[in-house]
């Protein structure tokens, strides 16, 4: 997959934020879902990332949070 440098930095920052939440005793689910939606939104233009986007959508749904990454398609 290829991304512009600015998108790469944003994507890495979002992944790091989700990972940080996963390592806390009480993760902020809403914050994690916001970052997961952002990650999926960044990946959605990449056909090879379709499975990753669907896995993210599944995780967001299981958390009972809204999936917004497909908005605007």
mmCIF file as Biopython writes it, N, C-alpha, C and O atoms, coordinates in Angstrom:
data_model
#
loop_
_atom_site.group_PDB
_atom_site.id
_atom_site.type_symbol
_atom_site.label_atom_id
_atom_site.label_alt_id
_atom_site.label_comp_id
_atom_site.label_asym_id
_atom_site.label_entity_id
_atom_site.label_seq_id
_atom_site.pdbx_PDB_ins_code
_atom_site.Cartn_x
_atom_site.Cartn_y
_atom_site.Cartn_z
_atom_site.occupancy
_atom_site.B_iso_or_equiv
_atom_site.auth_seq_id
_atom_site.auth_asym_id
_atom_site.pdbx_PDB_model_num
ATOM 1   N N  . UNK A ? 1  ? 0.834   -1.173 0.000  1.0 0.0 1  A 1 
ATOM 2   C CA . UNK A ? 1  ? 0.000   0.000  0.000  1.0 0.0 1  A 1 
ATOM 3   C C  . UNK A ? 1  ? 0.881   1.239  0.000  1.0 0.0 1  A 1 
ATOM 4   O O  . UNK A ? 1  ? 1.965   1.259  0.583  1.0 0.0 1  A 1 
ATOM 5   N N  . UNK A ? 2  ? 0.393   2.251  -0.658 1.0 0.0 2  A 1 
ATOM 6   C CA . UNK A ? 2  ? 1.131   3.504  -0.685 1.0 0.0 2  A 1 
ATOM 7   C C  . UNK A ? 2  ? 0.231   4.639  -0.220 1.0 0.0 2  A 1 
ATOM 8   O O  . UNK A ? 2  ? -0.946  4.704  -0.575 1.0 0.0 2  A 1 
ATOM 9   N N  . UNK A ? 3  ? 0.796   5.518  0.569  1.0 0.0 3  A 1 
ATOM 10  C CA . UNK A ? 3  ? 0.088   6.679  1.092  1.0 0.0 3  A 1 
ATOM 11  C C  . UNK A ? 3  ? 0.994   7.892  0.972  1.0 0.0 3  A 1 
ATOM 12  O O  . UNK A ? 3  ? 2.217   7.759  1.020  1.0 0.0 3  A 1 
ATOM 13  N N  . UNK A ? 4  ? 0.408   9.076  0.815  1.0 0.0 4  A 1 
ATOM 14  C CA . UNK A ? 4  ? 1.229   10.278 0.917  1.0 0.0 4  A 1 
ATOM 15  C C  . UNK A ? 4  ? 1.849   10.351 2.313  1.0 0.0 4  A 1 
ATOM 16  O O  . UNK A ? 4  ? 1.294   9.816  3.272  1.0 0.0 4  A 1 
ATOM 17  N N  . UNK A ? 5  ? 2.983   11.005 2.420  1.0 0.0 5  A 1 
ATOM 18  C CA . UNK A ? 5  ? 3.710   11.072 3.693  1.0 0.0 5  A 1 
ATOM 19  C C  . UNK A ? 5  ? 2.835   11.618 4.814  1.0 0.0 5  A 1 
ATOM 20  O O  . UNK A ? 5  ? 2.869   11.090 5.926  1.0 0.0 5  A 1 
ATOM 21  N N  . UNK A ? 6  ? 2.048   12.665 4.548  1.0 0.0 6  A 1 
ATOM 22  C CA . UNK A ? 6  ? 1.210   13.237 5.618  1.0 0.0 6  A 1 
ATOM 23  C C  . UNK A ? 6  ? 0.177   12.223 6.089  1.0 0.0 6  A 1 
ATOM 24  O O  . UNK A ? 6  ? -0.114  12.153 7.283  1.0 0.0 6  A 1 
ATOM 25  N N  . UNK A ? 7  ? -0.387  11.427 5.162  1.0 0.0 7  A 1 
ATOM 26  C CA . UNK A ? 7  ? -1.344  10.396 5.555  1.0 0.0 7  A 1 
ATOM 27  C C  . UNK A ? 7  ? -0.662  9.291  6.356  1.0 0.0 7  A 1 
ATOM 28  O O  . UNK A ? 7  ? -1.247  8.754  7.296  1.0 0.0 7  A 1 
ATOM 29  N N  . UNK A ? 8  ? 0.565   8.952  5.989  1.0 0.0 8  A 1 
ATOM 30  C CA . UNK A ? 8  ? 1.310   7.932  6.730  1.0 0.0 8  A 1 
ATOM 31  C C  . UNK A ? 8  ? 1.487   8.355  8.177  1.0 0.0 8  A 1 
ATOM 32  O O  . UNK A ? 8  ? 1.281   7.557  9.092  1.0 0.0 8  A 1 
ATOM 33  N N  . UNK A ? 9  ? 1.866   9.599  8.384  1.0 0.0 9  A 1 
ATOM 34  C CA . UNK A ? 9  ? 2.089   10.097 9.738  1.0 0.0 9  A 1 
ATOM 35  C C  . UNK A ? 9  ? 0.799   10.084 10.546 1.0 0.0 9  A 1 
ATOM 36  O O  . UNK A ? 9  ? 0.803   9.705  11.718 1.0 0.0 9  A 1 
ATOM 37  N N  . UNK A ? 10 ? -0.314  10.498 9.921  1.0 0.0 10 A 1 
ATOM 38  C CA . UNK A ? 10 ? -1.609  10.487 10.609 1.0 0.0 10 A 1 
ATOM 39  C C  . UNK A ? 10 ? -2.036  9.069  10.950 1.0 0.0 10 A 1 
ATOM 40  O O  . UNK A ? 10 ? -2.553  8.807  12.036 1.0 0.0 10 A 1 
ATOM 41  N N  . UNK A ? 11 ? -1.814  8.160  10.010 1.0 0.0 11 A 1 
ATOM 42  C CA . UNK A ? 11 ? -2.186  6.763  10.218 1.0 0.0 11 A 1 
ATOM 43  C C  . UNK A ? 11 ? -1.375  6.145  11.356 1.0 0.0 11 A 1 
ATOM 44  O O  . UNK A ? 11 ? -1.929  5.447  12.204 1.0 0.0 11 A 1 
ATOM 45  N N  . UNK A ? 12 ? -0.091  6.395  11.377 1.0 0.0 12 A 1 
ATOM 46  C CA . UNK A ? 12 ? 0.767   5.870  12.448 1.0 0.0 12 A 1 
ATOM 47  C C  . UNK A ? 12 ? 0.359   6.459  13.791 1.0 0.0 12 A 1 
ATOM 48  O O  . UNK A ? 12 ? 0.350   5.752  14.799 1.0 0.0 12 A 1 
ATOM 49  N N  . UNK A ? 13 ? 0.024   7.737  13.818 1.0 0.0 13 A 1 
ATOM 50  C CA . UNK A ? 13 ? -0.421  8.379  15.062 1.0 0.0 13 A 1 
ATOM 51  C C  . UNK A ? 13 ? -1.719  7.749  15.567 1.0 0.0 13 A 1 
ATOM 52  O O  . UNK A ? 13 ? -1.867  7.513  16.766 1.0 0.0 13 A 1 
ATOM 53  N N  . UNK A ? 14 ? -2.646  7.479  14.670 1.0 0.0 14 A 1 
ATOM 54  C CA . UNK A ? 14 ? -3.912  6.851  15.068 1.0 0.0 14 A 1 
ATOM 55  C C  . UNK A ? 14 ? -3.684  5.434  15.589 1.0 0.0 14 A 1 
ATOM 56  O O  . UNK A ? 14 ? -4.272  5.040  16.596 1.0 0.0 14 A 1 
ATOM 57  N N  . UNK A ? 15 ? -2.838  4.671  14.910 1.0 0.0 15 A 1 
ATOM 58  C CA . UNK A ? 15 ? -2.519  3.303  15.357 1.0 0.0 15 A 1 
ATOM 59  C C  . UNK A ? 15 ? -1.857  3.337  16.723 1.0 0.0 15 A 1 
ATOM 60  O O  . UNK A ? 15 ? -2.197  2.540  17.598 1.0 0.0 15 A 1 
ATOM 61  N N  . UNK A ? 16 ? -0.924  4.243  16.913 1.0 0.0 16 A 1 
ATOM 62  C CA . UNK A ? 16 ? -0.260  4.376  18.217 1.0 0.0 16 A 1 
ATOM 63  C C  . UNK A ? 16 ? -1.252  4.736  19.320 1.0 0.0 16 A 1 
ATOM 64  O O  . UNK A ? 16 ? -1.133  4.249  20.444 1.0 0.0 16 A 1 
ATOM 65  N N  . UNK A ? 17 ? -2.225  5.583  19.005 1.0 0.0 17 A 1 
ATOM 66  C CA . UNK A ? 17 ? -3.227  5.986  19.999 1.0 0.0 17 A 1 
ATOM 67  C C  . UNK A ? 17 ? -4.109  4.815  20.402 1.0 0.0 17 A 1 
ATOM 68  O O  . UNK A ? 17 ? -4.414  4.643  21.582 1.0 0.0 17 A 1 
ATOM 69  N N  . UNK A ? 18 ? -4.519  4.010  19.431 1.0 0.0 18 A 1 
ATOM 70  C CA . UNK A ? 18 ? -5.323  2.823  19.744 1.0 0.0 18 A 1 
ATOM 71  C C  . UNK A ? 18 ? -4.505  1.853  20.586 1.0 0.0 18 A 1 
ATOM 72  O O  . UNK A ? 18 ? -4.994  1.316  21.580 1.0 0.0 18 A 1 
ATOM 73  N N  . UNK A ? 19 ? -3.276  1.636  20.190 1.0 0.0 19 A 1 
ATOM 74  C CA . UNK A ? 19 ? -2.409  0.716  20.939 1.0 0.0 19 A 1 
ATOM 75  C C  . UNK A ? 19 ? -2.210  1.192  22.371 1.0 0.0 19 A 1 
ATOM 76  O O  . UNK A ? 19 ? -2.220  0.386  23.301 1.0 0.0 19 A 1 
ATOM 77  N N  . UNK A ? 20 ? -2.031  2.489  22.554 1.0 0.0 20 A 1 
ATOM 78  C CA . UNK A ? 20 ? -1.860  3.037  23.909 1.0 0.0 20 A 1 
ATOM 79  C C  . UNK A ? 20 ? -3.109  2.781  24.752 1.0 0.0 20 A 1 
ATOM 80  O O  . UNK A ? 20 ? -3.008  2.428  25.927 1.0 0.0 20 A 1 
ATOM 81  N N  . UNK A ? 21 ? -4.280  2.958  24.152 1.0 0.0 21 A 1 
ATOM 82  C CA . UNK A ? 21 ? -5.523  2.708  24.888 1.0 0.0 21 A 1 
ATOM 83  C C  . UNK A ? 21 ? -5.658  1.230  25.266 1.0 0.0 21 A 1 
ATOM 84  O O  . UNK A ? 21 ? -6.150  0.900  26.345 1.0 0.0 21 A 1 
ATOM 85  N N  . UNK A ? 22 ? -5.219  0.352  24.372 1.0 0.0 22 A 1 
ATOM 86  C CA . UNK A ? 22 ? -5.316  -1.082 24.650 1.0 0.0 22 A 1 
ATOM 87  C C  . UNK A ? 22 ? -4.451  -1.497 25.833 1.0 0.0 22 A 1 
ATOM 88  O O  . UNK A ? 22 ? -4.704  -2.532 26.450 1.0 0.0 22 A 1 
ATOM 89  N N  . UNK A ? 23 ? -3.444  -0.708 26.153 1.0 0.0 23 A 1 
ATOM 90  C CA . UNK A ? 23 ? -2.540  -1.044 27.244 1.0 0.0 23 A 1 
ATOM 91  C C  . UNK A ? 23 ? -2.912  -0.371 28.566 1.0 0.0 23 A 1 
ATOM 92  O O  . UNK A ? 23 ? -2.170  -0.463 29.543 1.0 0.0 23 A 1 
ATOM 93  N N  . UNK A ? 24 ? -4.063  0.307  28.593 1.0 0.0 24 A 1 
ATOM 94  C CA . UNK A ? 24 ? -4.498  0.927  29.847 1.0 0.0 24 A 1 
ATOM 95  C C  . UNK A ? 24 ? -5.459  -0.002 30.566 1.0 0.0 24 A 1 
ATOM 96  O O  . UNK A ? 24 ? -6.036  -0.905 29.961 1.0 0.0 24 A 1 
ATOM 97  N N  . UNK A ? 25 ? -5.625  0.224  31.849 1.0 0.0 25 A 1 
ATOM 98  C CA . UNK A ? 25 ? -6.553  -0.597 32.630 1.0 0.0 25 A 1 
ATOM 99  C C  . UNK A ? 25 ? -8.000  -0.362 32.231 1.0 0.0 25 A 1 
ATOM 100 O O  . UNK A ? 25 ? -8.815  -1.284 32.270 1.0 0.0 25 A 1 
ATOM 101 N N  . UNK A ? 26 ? -8.321  0.853  31.852 1.0 0.0 26 A 1 
ATOM 102 C CA . UNK A ? 26 ? -9.690  1.215  31.464 1.0 0.0 26 A 1 
ATOM 103 C C  . UNK A ? 26 ? -9.645  2.004  30.160 1.0 0.0 26 A 1 
ATOM 104 O O  . UNK A ? 26 ? -9.687  3.234  30.177 1.0 0.0 26 A 1 
ATOM 105 N N  . UNK A ? 27 ? -9.560  1.300  29.024 1.0 0.0 27 A 1 
ATOM 106 C CA . UNK A ? 27 ? -9.465  1.998  27.739 1.0 0.0 27 A 1 
ATOM 107 C C  . UNK A ? 27 ? -10.700 2.854  27.473 1.0 0.0 27 A 1 
ATOM 108 O O  . UNK A ? 27 ? -11.815 2.490  27.846 1.0 0.0 27 A 1 
ATOM 109 N N  . UNK A ? 28 ? -10.487 3.971  26.837 1.0 0.0 28 A 1 
ATOM 110 C CA . UNK A ? 28 ? -11.564 4.859  26.436 1.0 0.0 28 A 1 
ATOM 111 C C  . UNK A ? 28 ? -12.111 4.323  25.112 1.0 0.0 28 A 1 
ATOM 112 O O  . UNK A ? 28 ? -11.524 4.549  24.054 1.0 0.0 28 A 1 
ATOM 113 N N  . UNK A ? 29 ? -13.237 3.611  25.178 1.0 0.0 29 A 1 
ATOM 114 C CA . UNK A ? 29 ? -13.790 2.931  24.005 1.0 0.0 29 A 1 
ATOM 115 C C  . UNK A ? 29 ? -14.175 3.939  22.919 1.0 0.0 29 A 1 
ATOM 116 O O  . UNK A ? 29 ? -13.908 3.713  21.739 1.0 0.0 29 A 1 
ATOM 117 N N  . UNK A ? 30 ? -14.798 5.040  23.315 1.0 0.0 30 A 1 
ATOM 118 C CA . UNK A ? 30 ? -15.207 6.039  22.319 1.0 0.0 30 A 1 
ATOM 119 C C  . UNK A ? 30 ? -13.994 6.604  21.583 1.0 0.0 30 A 1 
ATOM 120 O O  . UNK A ? 30 ? -14.031 6.783  20.366 1.0 0.0 30 A 1 
ATOM 121 N N  . UNK A ? 31 ? -12.930 6.881  22.316 1.0 0.0 31 A 1 
ATOM 122 C CA . UNK A ? 31 ? -11.709 7.397  21.704 1.0 0.0 31 A 1 
ATOM 123 C C  . UNK A ? 31 ? -11.103 6.361  20.762 1.0 0.0 31 A 1 
ATOM 124 O O  . UNK A ? 31 ? -10.679 6.692  19.655 1.0 0.0 31 A 1 
ATOM 125 N N  . UNK A ? 32 ? -11.066 5.110  21.206 1.0 0.0 32 A 1 
ATOM 126 C CA . UNK A ? 32 ? -10.532 4.050  20.352 1.0 0.0 32 A 1 
ATOM 127 C C  . UNK A ? 32 ? -11.346 3.912  19.072 1.0 0.0 32 A 1 
ATOM 128 O O  . UNK A ? 32 ? -10.776 3.747  17.993 1.0 0.0 32 A 1 
ATOM 129 N N  . UNK A ? 33 ? -12.658 3.975  19.178 1.0 0.0 33 A 1 
ATOM 130 C CA . UNK A ? 33 ? -13.506 3.842  17.995 1.0 0.0 33 A 1 
ATOM 131 C C  . UNK A ? 33 ? -13.309 5.013  17.042 1.0 0.0 33 A 1 
ATOM 132 O O  . UNK A ? 33 ? -13.340 4.834  15.824 1.0 0.0 33 A 1 
ATOM 133 N N  . UNK A ? 34 ? -13.108 6.206  17.584 1.0 0.0 34 A 1 
ATOM 134 C CA . UNK A ? 34 ? -12.839 7.361  16.719 1.0 0.0 34 A 1 
ATOM 135 C C  . UNK A ? 34 ? -11.555 7.122  15.929 1.0 0.0 34 A 1 
ATOM 136 O O  . UNK A ? 34 ? -11.505 7.364  14.723 1.0 0.0 34 A 1 
ATOM 137 N N  . UNK A ? 35 ? -10.523 6.646  16.612 1.0 0.0 35 A 1 
ATOM 138 C CA . UNK A ? 35 ? -9.262  6.379  15.922 1.0 0.0 35 A 1 
ATOM 139 C C  . UNK A ? 35 ? -9.392  5.207  14.956 1.0 0.0 35 A 1 
ATOM 140 O O  . UNK A ? 35 ? -8.816  5.247  13.868 1.0 0.0 35 A 1 
ATOM 141 N N  . UNK A ? 36 ? -10.134 4.165  15.326 1.0 0.0 36 A 1 
ATOM 142 C CA . UNK A ? 36 ? -10.329 3.028  14.423 1.0 0.0 36 A 1 
ATOM 143 C C  . UNK A ? 36 ? -11.080 3.453  13.167 1.0 0.0 36 A 1 
ATOM 144 O O  . UNK A ? 36 ? -10.738 3.017  12.068 1.0 0.0 36 A 1 
ATOM 145 N N  . UNK A ? 37 ? -12.099 4.299  13.316 1.0 0.0 37 A 1 
ATOM 146 C CA . UNK A ? 37 ? -12.800 4.819  12.146 1.0 0.0 37 A 1 
ATOM 147 C C  . UNK A ? 37 ? -11.852 5.616  11.261 1.0 0.0 37 A 1 
ATOM 148 O O  . UNK A ? 37 ? -11.921 5.534  10.035 1.0 0.0 37 A 1 
ATOM 149 N N  . UNK A ? 38 ? -10.979 6.376  11.876 1.0 0.0 38 A 1 
ATOM 150 C CA . UNK A ? 38 ? -10.004 7.170  11.129 1.0 0.0 38 A 1 
ATOM 151 C C  . UNK A ? 38 ? -9.041  6.260  10.362 1.0 0.0 38 A 1 
ATOM 152 O O  . UNK A ? 38 ? -8.715  6.523  9.205  1.0 0.0 38 A 1 
ATOM 153 N N  . UNK A ? 39 ? -8.600  5.207  11.008 1.0 0.0 39 A 1 
ATOM 154 C CA . UNK A ? 39 ? -7.692  4.252  10.358 1.0 0.0 39 A 1 
ATOM 155 C C  . UNK A ? 39 ? -8.391  3.608  9.160  1.0 0.0 39 A 1 
ATOM 156 O O  . UNK A ? 39 ? -7.825  3.545  8.069  1.0 0.0 39 A 1 
ATOM 157 N N  . UNK A ? 40 ? -9.615  3.133  9.364  1.0 0.0 40 A 1 
ATOM 158 C CA . UNK A ? 40 ? -10.349 2.494  8.269  1.0 0.0 40 A 1 
ATOM 159 C C  . UNK A ? 40 ? -10.607 3.479  7.138  1.0 0.0 40 A 1 
ATOM 160 O O  . UNK A ? 40 ? -10.531 3.105  5.967  1.0 0.0 40 A 1 
ATOM 161 N N  . UNK A ? 41 ? -10.908 4.727  7.466  1.0 0.0 41 A 1 
ATOM 162 C CA . UNK A ? 41 ? -11.123 5.755  6.446  1.0 0.0 41 A 1 
ATOM 163 C C  . UNK A ? 41 ? -9.849  5.958  5.611  1.0 0.0 41 A 1 
ATOM 164 O O  . UNK A ? 41 ? -9.918  6.155  4.397  1.0 0.0 41 A 1 
ATOM 165 N N  . UNK A ? 42 ? -8.711  5.907  6.263  1.0 0.0 42 A 1 
ATOM 166 C CA . UNK A ? 42 ? -7.439  6.051  5.553  1.0 0.0 42 A 1 
ATOM 167 C C  . UNK A ? 42 ? -7.150  4.846  4.664  1.0 0.0 42 A 1 
ATOM 168 O O  . UNK A ? 42 ? -6.535  4.987  3.607  1.0 0.0 42 A 1 
ATOM 169 N N  . UNK A ? 43 ? -7.586  3.676  5.082  1.0 0.0 43 A 1 
ATOM 170 C CA . UNK A ? 43 ? -7.303  2.444  4.342  1.0 0.0 43 A 1 
ATOM 171 C C  . UNK A ? 43 ? -8.312  2.138  3.246  1.0 0.0 43 A 1 
ATOM 172 O O  . UNK A ? 43 ? -8.013  1.359  2.341  1.0 0.0 43 A 1 
ATOM 173 N N  . UNK A ? 44 ? -9.502  2.731  3.305  1.0 0.0 44 A 1 
ATOM 174 C CA . UNK A ? 44 ? -10.599 2.304  2.434  1.0 0.0 44 A 1 
ATOM 175 C C  . UNK A ? 44 ? -10.320 2.442  0.935  1.0 0.0 44 A 1 
ATOM 176 O O  . UNK A ? 44 ? -10.949 1.749  0.135  1.0 0.0 44 A 1 
ATOM 177 N N  . UNK A ? 45 ? -9.414  3.297  0.546  1.0 0.0 45 A 1 
ATOM 178 C CA . UNK A ? 45 ? -9.095  3.460  -0.877 1.0 0.0 45 A 1 
ATOM 179 C C  . UNK A ? 45 ? -8.141  2.377  -1.380 1.0 0.0 45 A 1 
ATOM 180 O O  . UNK A ? 45 ? -7.892  2.275  -2.581 1.0 0.0 45 A 1 
ATOM 181 N N  . UNK A ? 46 ? -7.613  1.578  -0.468 1.0 0.0 46 A 1 
ATOM 182 C CA . UNK A ? 46 ? -6.649  0.538  -0.830 1.0 0.0 46 A 1 
ATOM 183 C C  . UNK A ? 46 ? -7.381  -0.809 -0.924 1.0 0.0 46 A 1 
ATOM 184 O O  . UNK A ? 46 ? -7.773  -1.358 0.106  1.0 0.0 46 A 1 
ATOM 185 N N  . UNK A ? 47 ? -7.572  -1.353 -2.133 1.0 0.0 47 A 1 
ATOM 186 C CA . UNK A ? 47 ? -8.300  -2.615 -2.273 1.0 0.0 47 A 1 
ATOM 187 C C  . UNK A ? 47 ? -7.735  -3.743 -1.405 1.0 0.0 47 A 1 
ATOM 188 O O  . UNK A ? 47 ? -8.488  -4.572 -0.894 1.0 0.0 47 A 1 
ATOM 189 N N  . UNK A ? 48 ? -6.424  -3.773 -1.242 1.0 0.0 48 A 1 
ATOM 190 C CA . UNK A ? 48 ? -5.812  -4.848 -0.457 1.0 0.0 48 A 1 
ATOM 191 C C  . UNK A ? 48 ? -6.063  -4.702 1.033  1.0 0.0 48 A 1 
ATOM 192 O O  . UNK A ? 48 ? -5.732  -5.602 1.806  1.0 0.0 48 A 1 
ATOM 193 N N  . UNK A ? 49 ? -6.640  -3.585 1.448  1.0 0.0 49 A 1 
ATOM 194 C CA . UNK A ? 49 ? -6.925  -3.353 2.871  1.0 0.0 49 A 1 
ATOM 195 C C  . UNK A ? 49 ? -8.388  -3.616 3.213  1.0 0.0 49 A 1 
ATOM 196 O O  . UNK A ? 49 ? -8.816  -3.350 4.336  1.0 0.0 49 A 1 
ATOM 197 N N  . UNK A ? 50 ? -9.147  -4.126 2.272  1.0 0.0 50 A 1 
ATOM 198 C CA . UNK A ? 50 ? -10.588 -4.355 2.493  1.0 0.0 50 A 1 
ATOM 199 C C  . UNK A ? 50 ? -10.836 -5.232 3.716  1.0 0.0 50 A 1 
ATOM 200 O O  . UNK A ? 50 ? -11.691 -4.902 4.538  1.0 0.0 50 A 1 
ATOM 201 N N  . UNK A ? 51 ? -10.120 -6.328 3.855  1.0 0.0 51 A 1 
ATOM 202 C CA . UNK A ? 51 ? -10.314 -7.223 5.005  1.0 0.0 51 A 1 
ATOM 203 C C  . UNK A ? 51 ? -10.011 -6.506 6.317  1.0 0.0 51 A 1 
ATOM 204 O O  . UNK A ? 51 ? -10.704 -6.715 7.312  1.0 0.0 51 A 1 
ATOM 205 N N  . UNK A ? 52 ? -8.985  -5.666 6.324  1.0 0.0 52 A 1 
ATOM 206 C CA . UNK A ? 52 ? -8.643  -4.912 7.535  1.0 0.0 52 A 1 
ATOM 207 C C  . UNK A ? 52 ? -9.768  -3.944 7.886  1.0 0.0 52 A 1 
ATOM 208 O O  . UNK A ? 52 ? -10.123 -3.803 9.056  1.0 0.0 52 A 1 
ATOM 209 N N  . UNK A ? 53 ? -10.327 -3.278 6.883  1.0 0.0 53 A 1 
ATOM 210 C CA . UNK A ? 53 ? -11.431 -2.350 7.134  1.0 0.0 53 A 1 
ATOM 211 C C  . UNK A ? 53 ? -12.646 -3.078 7.701  1.0 0.0 53 A 1 
ATOM 212 O O  . UNK A ? 53 ? -13.301 -2.580 8.617  1.0 0.0 53 A 1 
ATOM 213 N N  . UNK A ? 54 ? -12.942 -4.245 7.161  1.0 0.0 54 A 1 
ATOM 214 C CA . UNK A ? 54 ? -14.078 -5.015 7.666  1.0 0.0 54 A 1 
ATOM 215 C C  . UNK A ? 54 ? -13.833 -5.525 9.084  1.0 0.0 54 A 1 
ATOM 216 O O  . UNK A ? 54 ? -14.763 -5.583 9.889  1.0 0.0 54 A 1 
ATOM 217 N N  . UNK A ? 55 ? -12.599 -5.891 9.394  1.0 0.0 55 A 1 
ATOM 218 C CA . UNK A ? 55 ? -12.266 -6.314 10.760 1.0 0.0 55 A 1 
ATOM 219 C C  . UNK A ? 55 ? -12.415 -5.147 11.728 1.0 0.0 55 A 1 
ATOM 220 O O  . UNK A ? 55 ? -12.898 -5.320 12.847 1.0 0.0 55 A 1 
ATOM 221 N N  . UNK A ? 56 ? -12.001 -3.960 11.297 1.0 0.0 56 A 1 
ATOM 222 C CA . UNK A ? 56 ? -12.155 -2.771 12.135 1.0 0.0 56 A 1 
ATOM 223 C C  . UNK A ? 56 ? -13.638 -2.487 12.349 1.0 0.0 56 A 1 
ATOM 224 O O  . UNK A ? 56 ? -14.059 -2.191 13.468 1.0 0.0 56 A 1 
ATOM 225 N N  . UNK A ? 57 ? -14.435 -2.575 11.277 1.0 0.0 57 A 1 
ATOM 226 C CA . UNK A ? 57 ? -15.876 -2.344 11.400 1.0 0.0 57 A 1 
ATOM 227 C C  . UNK A ? 57 ? -16.506 -3.337 12.368 1.0 0.0 57 A 1 
ATOM 228 O O  . UNK A ? 57 ? -17.368 -2.962 13.163 1.0 0.0 57 A 1 
ATOM 229 N N  . UNK A ? 58 ? -16.091 -4.586 12.311 1.0 0.0 58 A 1 
ATOM 230 C CA . UNK A ? 58 ? -16.604 -5.610 13.217 1.0 0.0 58 A 1 
ATOM 231 C C  . UNK A ? 58 ? -16.262 -5.270 14.670 1.0 0.0 58 A 1 
ATOM 232 O O  . UNK A ? 58 ? -17.111 -5.388 15.553 1.0 0.0 58 A 1 
ATOM 233 N N  . UNK A ? 59 ? -15.039 -4.856 14.912 1.0 0.0 59 A 1 
ATOM 234 C CA . UNK A ? 59 ? -14.616 -4.499 16.272 1.0 0.0 59 A 1 
ATOM 235 C C  . UNK A ? 59 ? -15.404 -3.307 16.801 1.0 0.0 59 A 1 
ATOM 236 O O  . UNK A ? 59 ? -15.814 -3.292 17.962 1.0 0.0 59 A 1 
ATOM 237 N N  . UNK A ? 60 ? -15.613 -2.308 15.947 1.0 0.0 60 A 1 
ATOM 238 C CA . UNK A ? 60 ? -16.377 -1.124 16.354 1.0 0.0 60 A 1 
ATOM 239 C C  . UNK A ? 60 ? -17.815 -1.526 16.686 1.0 0.0 60 A 1 
ATOM 240 O O  . UNK A ? 60 ? -18.379 -1.072 17.681 1.0 0.0 60 A 1 
ATOM 241 N N  . UNK A ? 61 ? -18.396 -2.372 15.851 1.0 0.0 61 A 1 
ATOM 242 C CA . UNK A ? 61 ? -19.762 -2.840 16.092 1.0 0.0 61 A 1 
ATOM 243 C C  . UNK A ? 61 ? -19.886 -3.631 17.374 1.0 0.0 61 A 1 
ATOM 244 O O  . UNK A ? 61 ? -20.850 -3.452 18.118 1.0 0.0 61 A 1 
ATOM 245 N N  . UNK A ? 62 ? -18.925 -4.508 17.650 1.0 0.0 62 A 1 
ATOM 246 C CA . UNK A ? 62 ? -18.950 -5.294 18.884 1.0 0.0 62 A 1 
ATOM 247 C C  . UNK A ? 62 ? -18.813 -4.414 20.121 1.0 0.0 62 A 1 
ATOM 248 O O  . UNK A ? 62 ? -19.274 -4.777 21.203 1.0 0.0 62 A 1 
ATOM 249 N N  . UNK A ? 63 ? -18.177 -3.250 19.955 1.0 0.0 63 A 1 
ATOM 250 C CA . UNK A ? 63 ? -18.033 -2.308 21.070 1.0 0.0 63 A 1 
ATOM 251 C C  . UNK A ? 63 ? -19.300 -1.470 21.237 1.0 0.0 63 A 1 
ATOM 252 O O  . UNK A ? 63 ? -19.416 -0.691 22.183 1.0 0.0 63 A 1 
ATOM 253 N N  . UNK A ? 64 ? -20.258 -1.636 20.303 1.0 0.0 64 A 1 
ATOM 254 C CA . UNK A ? 64 ? -21.508 -0.887 20.396 1.0 0.0 64 A 1 
ATOM 255 C C  . UNK A ? 64 ? -21.368 0.570  19.976 1.0 0.0 64 A 1 
ATOM 256 O O  . UNK A ? 64 ? -22.185 1.414  20.345 1.0 0.0 64 A 1 
ATOM 257 N N  . UNK A ? 65 ? -20.344 0.853  19.215 1.0 0.0 65 A 1 
ATOM 258 C CA . UNK A ? 65 ? -20.098 2.231  18.783 1.0 0.0 65 A 1 
ATOM 259 C C  . UNK A ? 65 ? -20.426 2.366  17.294 1.0 0.0 65 A 1 
ATOM 260 O O  . UNK A ? 65 ? -20.451 1.371  16.570 1.0 0.0 65 A 1 
ATOM 261 N N  . UNK A ? 66 ? -20.677 3.591  16.840 1.0 0.0 66 A 1 
ATOM 262 C CA . UNK A ? 66 ? -21.019 3.776  15.419 1.0 0.0 66 A 1 
ATOM 263 C C  . UNK A ? 66 ? -19.804 3.648  14.501 1.0 0.0 66 A 1 
ATOM 264 O O  . UNK A ? 66 ? -18.711 4.125  14.804 1.0 0.0 66 A 1 
ATOM 265 N N  . UNK A ? 67 ? -20.035 2.998  13.387 1.0 0.0 67 A 1 
ATOM 266 C CA . UNK A ? 67 ? -19.015 2.885  12.351 1.0 0.0 67 A 1 
ATOM 267 C C  . UNK A ? 67 ? -19.271 4.000  11.353 1.0 0.0 67 A 1 
ATOM 268 O O  . UNK A ? 67 ? -20.325 4.035  10.718 1.0 0.0 67 A 1 
ATOM 269 N N  . UNK A ? 68 ? -18.318 4.910  11.208 1.0 0.0 68 A 1 
ATOM 270 C CA . UNK A ? 68 ? -18.500 6.058  10.330 1.0 0.0 68 A 1 
ATOM 271 C C  . UNK A ? 68 ? -17.500 6.107  9.186  1.0 0.0 68 A 1 
ATOM 272 O O  . UNK A ? 68 ? -17.525 7.037  8.380  1.0 0.0 68 A 1 
ATOM 273 N N  . UNK A ? 69 ? -16.626 5.123  9.108  1.0 0.0 69 A 1 
ATOM 274 C CA . UNK A ? 69 ? -15.541 5.192  8.137  1.0 0.0 69 A 1 
ATOM 275 C C  . UNK A ? 69 ? -16.010 5.131  6.693  1.0 0.0 69 A 1 
ATOM 276 O O  . UNK A ? 69 ? -15.280 5.547  5.793  1.0 0.0 69 A 1 
ATOM 277 N N  . UNK A ? 70 ? -17.231 4.615  6.450  1.0 0.0 70 A 1 
ATOM 278 C CA . UNK A ? 70 ? -17.729 4.536  5.076  1.0 0.0 70 A 1 
ATOM 279 C C  . UNK A ? 70 ? -18.551 5.765  4.689  1.0 0.0 70 A 1 
ATOM 280 O O  . UNK A ? 70 ? -18.999 5.868  3.547  1.0 0.0 70 A 1 
ATOM 281 N N  . UNK A ? 71 ? -18.754 6.685  5.608  1.0 0.0 71 A 1 
ATOM 282 C CA . UNK A ? 71 ? -19.517 7.900  5.317  1.0 0.0 71 A 1 
ATOM 283 C C  . UNK A ? 71 ? -18.835 8.677  4.195  1.0 0.0 71 A 1 
ATOM 284 O O  . UNK A ? 71 ? -17.613 8.821  4.163  1.0 0.0 71 A 1 
ATOM 285 N N  . UNK A ? 72 ? -19.648 9.163  3.296  1.0 0.0 72 A 1 
ATOM 286 C CA . UNK A ? 72 ? -19.110 9.975  2.224  1.0 0.0 72 A 1 
ATOM 287 C C  . UNK A ? 72 ? -18.636 9.201  1.012  1.0 0.0 72 A 1 
ATOM 288 O O  . UNK A ? 72 ? -18.085 9.785  0.079  1.0 0.0 72 A 1 
ATOM 289 N N  . UNK A ? 73 ? -18.846 7.881  1.014  1.0 0.0 73 A 1 
ATOM 290 C CA . UNK A ? 73 ? -18.417 7.083  -0.143 1.0 0.0 73 A 1 
ATOM 291 C C  . UNK A ? 73 ? -19.487 7.204  -1.221 1.0 0.0 73 A 1 
ATOM 292 O O  . UNK A ? 73 ? -19.351 6.618  -2.295 1.0 0.0 73 A 1 
#
